[in-house]
Amino acid sequence: MKRTSVVQTFHAETLIISSVLQIGDSERISARTRTLAVQRQYELFFGPEGEQIFPVFAKPIPRWTSPPPVAARQTLHESPVISVQSVRVLAISSSAIVHIGSTSTAEAEARIKHIRQLAGSESSAPTRGRDS
């Protein structure tokens, strides 16, 4: 059953990087983020760099499958309205979802690879460091 979503006040400071703000019904919400963040003490590049060389971006994510229902469930909504007085969100990021309403499927995936390349304590020259 479709319902109407009524929100009196919604205040959000920041919504970034594939975030979803949905007020109302939706069939499917899908948010995906792939981020490669590199912090370097010195500007030194080692050839091609990008998400294709890091396995974290290619590995399949295990999917959760819900067990079959034990008993049949029937829901009766006495009101066709989802009513929200006030929502305050400081920030959502990296495939986060704020949803007021009904949905059939919501999927969110964030893959972040963060690398810090700092000079070793014995020398001032940077060393090449790569982890998977």
C-alpha positions in Angstrom: 0.0 0.0 0.0 1.4 3.4 -1.0 1.4 6.0 1.8 2.0 9.7 1.8 5.1 11.0 3.7 4.6 14.3 5.5 7.7 16.0 7.1 7.2 19.3 8.9 10.9 20.2 9.3 14.0 18.7 7.8 17.4 20.2 8.4 20.6 18.7 7.0 24.0 20.3 7.2 25.9 18.1 4.7 25.0 15.3 2.3 27.9 14.2 0.1 29.5 11.3 -1.8 26.6 9.3 -3.1 24.3 10.0 -0.1 20.6 9.6 -0.6 17.9 11.7 1.0 14.5 10.2 0.1 11.2 11.5 1.4 8.4 9.5 0.0 8.0 6.0 -1.4 10.5 4.3 -3.6 10.8 1.0 -5.3 14.6 0.8 -5.1 17.4 2.9 -3.5 20.9 2.2 -4.5 24.0 4.1 -3.3 27.5 3.2 -4.4 30.8 4.8 -3.5 34.4 3.9 -4.5 37.0 6.2 -3.0 40.8 6.1 -3.2 42.4 8.5 -0.8 46.2 9.0 -0.8 48.0 11.2 1.6 51.7 11.8 0.8 54.3 13.7 2.7 56.1 14.4 -0.6 54.7 14.7 -4.1 56.0 11.5 -5.7 54.1 9.3 -8.1 54.9 5.7 -9.0 53.2 5.3 -12.4 49.6 4.3 -12.9 47.5 4.8 -9.8 43.9 4.1 -9.4 41.2 1.8 -8.2 42.0 -1.0 -10.7 45.2 -2.0 -8.9 43.6 -2.4 -5.5 41.7 -5.7 -4.8 39.3 -4.0 -2.4 37.5 -2.5 -5.4 37.1 -5.8 -7.2 36.3 -8.3 -4.4 32.7 -9.4 -4.3 30.8 -8.3 -1.3 29.0 -11.1 0.5 25.2 -10.7 0.3 23.0 -11.3 3.2 20.0 -13.5 2.5 17.1 -13.4 4.8 15.8 -16.7 6.2 12.4 -17.8 4.9 9.5 -16.4 7.0 8.3 -18.7 9.8 4.8 -17.3 9.9 2.7 -15.2 7.5 2.6 -11.6 8.4 -0.2 -9.2 7.6 0.1 -5.5 8.3 -2.7 -3.0 8.5 -1.9 0.7 8.4 -4.6 2.6 10.1 -3.4 5.8 8.5 -2.2 6.3 4.9 0.2 9.0 6.1 3.8 8.7 7.5 4.0 11.8 9.7 7.4 13.1 10.9 7.5 16.2 13.1 11.2 17.1 12.8 14.5 15.6 11.5 17.9 17.1 12.1 20.9 15.4 10.4 24.4 16.7 10.9 26.0 14.8 8.0 25.7 11.7 5.8 28.3 10.5 3.5 29.7 7.6 1.6 26.6 5.8 0.4 24.5 6.6 3.5 20.7 6.7 3.2 18.1 8.8 5.0 14.7 7.6 4.0 11.3 8.6 5.2 8.7 6.4 3.4 8.3 2.9 2.2 10.7 1.1 -0.1 11.0 -2.4 -1.5 14.8 -2.6 -1.8 17.6 -0.4 -0.3 21.3 -1.2 -1.1 24.3 0.8 0.0 28.0 0.0 -0.7 31.0 2.0 0.3 34.5 0.9 -0.7 37.3 3.1 0.6 41.0 2.6 0.3 43.0 5.1 2.3 46.8 5.1 2.0 49.3 7.3 3.9 52.8 7.5 2.4 55.2 9.1 4.9 59.0 9.4 4.9 60.8 6.8 7.0 62.5 7.9 10.2 66.0 7.0 8.8 65.8 9.0 5.6 63.9 11.9 4.3 63.0 10.3 1.0 59.6 8.7 0.7 59.2 4.9 0.5 56.8 3.1 -1.7 54.1 1.5 0.4 51.2 -0.4 -1.0 48.8 -2.6 0.9 45.8 -4.5 -0.4 
